[in-house]
């Protein structure tokens, strides 16, 4: 008798179970999910310039940046450690994708600030987006004394602007590449023959070495006939080392400038002449 009752219920409810399984197949939640790329770069700087990474909401990324003198100075200058330029500042996450930042540099005693917005995220699955993209607008104000005090100097002459489109793709777990079309605007230039608007294109490459270290390469190419003859492009090679809440960036570069206008348009030293500087960035993230 018990067996007959069990058989009855199995036969009676099997169409319902089958129908429920069909409903699960039609359930949009059972459809392919979107998987986003993460850690395209280890921090929000490639070396000198910004990466597509942003600080999370209500986090403050405190940064100290140093660029020393030429390594070729030898032991007398302690391989460049006797001279240094520095920037201290930080990035704050208003949202996960919208950041603001401020800083102060010893280069021309410059105060700077920026707004950065990530508007695309590389993803696969339900959304297939091939790249991550962000926009950054930066403004700097030099507060050092004017080099020509007898000229009619104005406050606007102290100001410069930088606008960048950052586009990056994480090709593999270890390899990421970023392109950074850049416009630098100087309100004041040294000669009427020079342009106020300077166009450049940056490329950044990140290769993962271990779970906590990466090798980074960064180069900014400035379009011809825009800078003085004694100016050159900036090339930087470095390592990122992650230690819990800190990321150390150790690198070699031919620029002393820790902000865009300085390292893109004002670099004079050349790698082929042995004019190489050692530098580092230290980042510490605080949650609020």
N, C-alpha and C positions, 0 to 999 in steps of 0.2 A: 504493500500500500504506500509506504514512504517513497519507494522508488518511483511509483507512478506519479506522485505529487511533484517530485523533483523534476521529472521529465516534462510535466505539464508547464511548470514555471520557466524552464529553459527554453522550450519551444515558444511560449507566449512572449517572453521578453527579448528574444534574440533580434526581432526586427527593430525594436527600440534602440538596443545597443548599437546595431549596425547604423541606424540613422544618426545616432550621436557621433559615431566615428566620422561620418560624412560631414557633419557640422564642424568638427574640429579641422577637417581639411580646408573648409571654407572660411575658417576663423582667420581674420587678418593678423591676429597676434601670432599665429603659427607660420606666417609668411617669413621670408628671409629678413633677418635683422640687419641694421646698418652698423658696420664696424669701422671706427675711426682710427686713423693713424695717430700714434702718440710718440712723444720723445723724438720728433724729427731732428731736433738738436737738444743737447743736454741742458742748455740754459737759453735765456732770451738775447744773448749776444753770440755771434759766430766767433769773432775775435774782437775787432774794433767796432764793427757795425752790428745792427740789430738782426736777430733771426726772427722767424715767424712765431716763435714761442711767446706766450703771454703768461703773466702772473695770474694765478687763480683769484677769484673774488675774495676780497677782504684780506689779501696777503700783501705784505710789503717786502720787496726784494731789495735789501740794503747792499750797495755796491761801493767798493773801493778799487780804483784803477790806478796803476802806476806804469809809466814808461820811463826807463832809465836812459842814460847816455849811451854812446857808441861802445859796443863790446871791444872794438879795435883800440880803445884808449888804454888797454892793457892794465897791468897791475897798478900803475901810478894813479889811475882813476878808478881802481878796483873794478875794472871791466864795465865801466859805466855807472856804477852805483853812486858815484859822487855827484852825479846830476840826475834830476828826475822831474817829470811832470806828473800831475796827479789830478784825478777827479773823484769827488765823493758825492754820492747821491742815492737815489732809489726809485724803484718802479712800484706802483700801487695798482691793485686790481679792483676797479669799480665793479666790473663783472668778470666772468671768466675770459671774455673776449675783448673787453675794453679796458685799456690801461692808461695811466698818466704817470709822468715821471718828472723829477727835478734833479738838478745837480749843480755843482760849482767846481770849476777847473782852474788850475794855476795858469793855463795857457790864456794869455790876455785877460786873466782874472774874469773868466767868462761864467755867467750864470745861464743855465739853459733849462728848457722844459719841453715836453713833448706829449702828444696824444697818439695812441696806437690802437688800431681796431682790426681784429681778425674777422674777416667776413666769409672765408671759405675754409672748410676742413677736408682734407683728403680722406676718402672713405670708400668702402666696398660694400656689396650686399644690396639692400633695398635702395640705397643712394650710392651711386658710383661717381665720385668726384676725384679726378686724377691728381689734384694739387691742393696744398694749403696756401692761403693768400692773406696778406695783411697790408694795411696802409698805415704809414706813420708820418706825422707832421711835427717838425722840430723847430724851435726858435732859440737863438742864443743872443745874449747881450754882453758885449765886451766892456769891462769897466776900467781897464788900464788907461793910463794917460795917453792922449793922442800923440802920435809921433811927429805931427806937424802942428804945434800949438798956434802958430800964426795964421793958419788957414781958418776959414769960417766953418767951424766944426759944429755939428748938430747931433742931438741924441740919436736920431734915426741912423746916423752913420755907424753907430755901434751895433746895429742889429743885423742879423743874418737869419735865413730860413732854409730848411731842408725838407723836401718831400720825397718819399720813397714808396714804391710798390714792391712788396716782398712776396715772391712766389717760390715755393719749395715743394719738392717731391721726395718722399722716402721710398727709394727704389727697392731696397731690401732691408732686413733688420739692421744691417750695419752701415749702409750707404745712403746718405741724403745729399741733395744738391739744391742750392737756392740761387735765384737770379734776383737782382735788386736794381731795376731802373731808378735813377736818382736825379733830382733837380736841386741844385744848391743856388740860392739867390743871396748875393751880397749887396747891401744897400750902398756900400762904399768900396770902390776898387782903387788901386794905386795909380792907374793911368787911364786916360780916355781911350786908349787902344784895347783895353781889356773889357771883357763882357761881365755884366752883372749876373747873368744867368749862366750856369755851368751844368752841362749834362754829363752824366757818368753812368756806367753799368757795373754793378758789383756781382761777383760770383763767389759763393761759399760752398765748400765741400766738407762733409763730416763723415769720417770712417770710424766705426766702432772698433776698438781694440779688445776691450774686456767689458764686463758689465758696468764697470765704474770709470772707464777711461775711453776717450776718443781722440783721434787725430783730426785737426781742423786746418783748412786752407782757405784763405780769403784774399781776393784781389779786386781792386776797383780800377777799371779802365776809364780814363777821362777822354772824351772825344777830342780830336786834334784842334789846335789853334784856339784854345780857350784859356790857357794858363801862361804864366811867364815862362821863359825858356829855362829857368833854373828849377822849375817845379817838375815833379815826376809822379807816377802812379804809386799807390801804396800796395805792398804785398806783405802778408802776415801768415806765419805758420805756427801752430800751437797745439797744446794738449789740454783737454778738459779732464779734471779729476774730481769725482763726486765722493764726498765723505759725509753721508747722512744729510744734515741740514745745510752743508756748505758745498759750493762748487768752486774749485780753484781752476783758473785758466792761466796757464803758463805759456808764453809765446815769444817769438822773435818777429820784429817788424822794422820797417824803415821810417816809421812815422812816430812823432812825439805827441800827436794830438789825440785826445780821448773822446772827441765828439766829431760829427760828420764833416762839418765845414773845414775843420782843421786837418783831419787826416786825408780827406778826399782832394782838397784844393790847395793845401799849404805844405805838402810834403816835399822836401828838398833832397833828402838823403837817398842814395841809391845802393841797392844790394850789391851790384857788381863792383862798386867802389869799396866794399867792405863796411859800409855805413849801416850797421845792423844794431838794433836796440833790443834789449831784453825787457819784458814787461809781464805784468800779471793783473788779473781781475779776481777779486774775492767777492762772492755773493753769499749772503745769509738771509734766509726767508723767515719772516715773522708772521704769525697768524693773529688776526684781530677779530 
